[in-house]
Structure formats: structure tokens, C-alpha cells
């Protein structure tokens, strides 16, 4: 990596040091400091975009939730992959995704209802047959899928 770096102030690439600032770690995102020992200047940057939450942490949370895993599985995954521990705000990221997904799903369902009403000559008396499946047997699962199989 040092072979690819040069100082943005003096353009030297000989006395460059790349250092990770462990105090500024935010989940999987790290702060990198580039120090030029030729001119004494230094520059810091984060390894992930920051806008309240680091992008890499949001992607990790979304990826784990997409495969049906939570915080405990994320900690195991990060340990096995020799990654730093996942963000402590894993549940807060879940809440963020829940709010966004609720909004998107409600908008999608409202659009589908509007489309069905128009196709049914403005009658809102529409019968719907649905089928579904759940992540676990019984009534204890929080993850499931429901699909409309027919409209009458």
C-alpha cells in the first residue's frame, strides 16, 4: 500500500507512513492517517463514508439481516473473518432499516391496491387469496413472507 501513496503537499513517496488510528474505530470503519516524514504533514481519512453512520457498518447489518442473522451471528462472522468487532449499535441499525422498509412496503402495497381498484372498475370490494411461509415452525417466528395468489 505504501508504494501507491505519495504526499499531497510535497509529492514525496519515500518517507510515507500509513497508520491506523485505533481510537477512532467505528465498527468495521477505521480512521487511516497518512504521515509524510519528508515535510511533516499528515492527513486523516475514514475507510468508509460517514453520514451519521458508517456505510460499511450499515452494509454489514443489512447483509446479515438479509440472510436472517442478527447481532450474535455478526459477532461470530467478524471473529471468524479476523475483522474487528461489529458496531455496538447493531440494533439501532436494525431500527433504521425497519423504518425504511416499512415505508417502502406501505408505499408498494398502496400502489398495488390503487392498481387493483383501477383494474376492477373503481370497485374497492376486492377479495384476495394469500399464502405465506415463516422462518420457523409455529407462531414464534418474526421473519415471514406473504404472497397474494389471486385477486377476485
MONOR-V551071 format. One record per residue. N is the residue number from 0. RES is the residue in one small letter. PSI is psi in whole degrees, -180 to 180 (999 if undefined). D_FIRST is the distance of its C-alpha to the first C-alpha in whole Angstrom. Layout:
n = [N;N]
res = [RES;RES]
psi = [PSI;PSI]
d_first = [D_FIRST;D_FIRST]
This chain:
n = [0;1;2;3;4;5;6;7;8;9;10;11;12;13;14;15;16;17;18;19;20;21;22;23;24;25;26;27;28;29;30;31;32;33;34;35;36;37;38;39;40;41;42;43;44;45;46;47;48;49;50;51;52;53;54;55;56;57;58;59;60;61;62;63;64;65;66;67;68;69;70;71;72;73;74;75;76;77;78;79;80;81;82;83;84;85;86;87;88;89;90;91;92;93;94;95;96;97;98;99;100;101;102;103;104;105;106;107;108;109;110;111;112;113;114;115;116;117;118;119;120;121;122;123;124;125;126;127;128;129;130;131;132;133;134;135;136;137;138;139;140;141;142;143;144;145;146;147;148;149;150;151]
res = [x;x;x;x;x;x;x;x;x;x;x;x;x;x;x;x;x;x;x;x;x;x;x;x;x;x;x;x;x;x;x;x;x;x;x;x;x;x;x;x;x;x;x;x;x;x;x;x;x;x;x;x;x;x;x;x;x;x;x;x;x;x;x;x;x;x;x;x;x;x;x;x;x;x;x;x;x;x;x;x;x;x;x;x;x;x;x;x;x;x;x;x;x;x;x;x;x;x;x;x;x;x;x;x;x;x;x;x;x;x;x;x;x;x;x;x;x;x;x;x;x;x;x;x;x;x;x;x;x;x;x;x;x;x;x;x;x;x;x;x;x;x;x;x;x;x;x;x;x;x;x;x]
psi = [-37;-27;-19;-9;146;154;132;-9;-45;-1;15;143;8;-42;55;135;131;122;141;127;100;-23;-22;14;138;90;-122;-13;136;156;125;134;128;119;129;115;-5;-48;-9;1;155;152;138;147;153;150;-6;150;141;125;81;-43;145;135;-42;-35;-39;-42;-40;-48;-46;-43;-44;-40;-33;-29;11;20;157;-153;-41;-44;-33;-41;-41;-46;-48;-38;-44;-34;5;39;161;162;150;169;144;-19;32;-44;-33;-38;-40;-43;-40;-47;-39;-47;-44;-46;-34;-46;-47;-44;-39;-42;-42;-43;-39;-40;-39;-41;-46;-44;-42;-38;-43;-42;-22;27;49;12;127;7;84;127;138;131;131;159;152;168;156;158;-38;160;159;-160;20;-5;140;-12;126;170;135;138;134;121;-28;154;134;999]
d_first = [0;4;5;5;7;11;13;16;19;19;16;15;11;13;13;10;10;8;11;13;16;19;22;21;20;22;22;19;18;16;15;12;13;11;13;14;16;18;20;20;18;16;16;16;15;16;14;17;20;23;26;28;26;23;22;21;23;26;25;25;28;29;28;30;33;33;33;36;34;34;32;33;31;28;28;29;26;23;24;24;21;20;19;20;24;25;26;29;31;31;34;34;32;34;37;35;35;38;40;38;39;42;43;41;44;47;46;46;49;51;50;51;54;55;55;57;60;60;60;63;65;64;65;63;65;62;62;59;58;55;53;51;49;47;44;46;50;53;52;49;46;45;43;45;46;49;50;53;55;57;59;63]
